[in-house]
Amino acid sequence: MIIVTLRMTVRPDKRHDFMESIRGMLGPTRIERGCISYCLYEDIENNNTFTLVEEWETRDDLEKHVRTDNYRRLLELMDLLSEPYELRFSTVSQTAEMEPLLQLVHKKRRERTE
């Protein structure tokens, strides 16, 4: 799995334009082949800062996405930023369920109450 994290701070006077454009990109990108997740998050300390988190099944899926019109639209939005963006790519080779961790937490809680 490939995880892409893009942090952007938008100029306050362009926030509305940014939001309108990116809202139109979320749905179509989410149905692209290989897209696991495509979510935009707003920073609670600065409502002009956003983080776009993308999860793709394979590098090939991500590379196909980069060639889409939606991705070109995303690049155009960089003109609305007030500071340089931060872009990170992460490769996940293995994921696991949280059940063992949850069991440990519950066990520790029971031990404290006994």
Secondary structure, 3 states (H helix, E strand, C coil): CEEEEEEEEECHHHHHHHHHHHHHHHHHHHCCCCEEEEEEEECCCCCCEEEEEEEECCHHHHHHHHCCHHHHHHHHHHHHECCCCEEEEEECCCCCCCHHHHHHHHHHHHHHHC
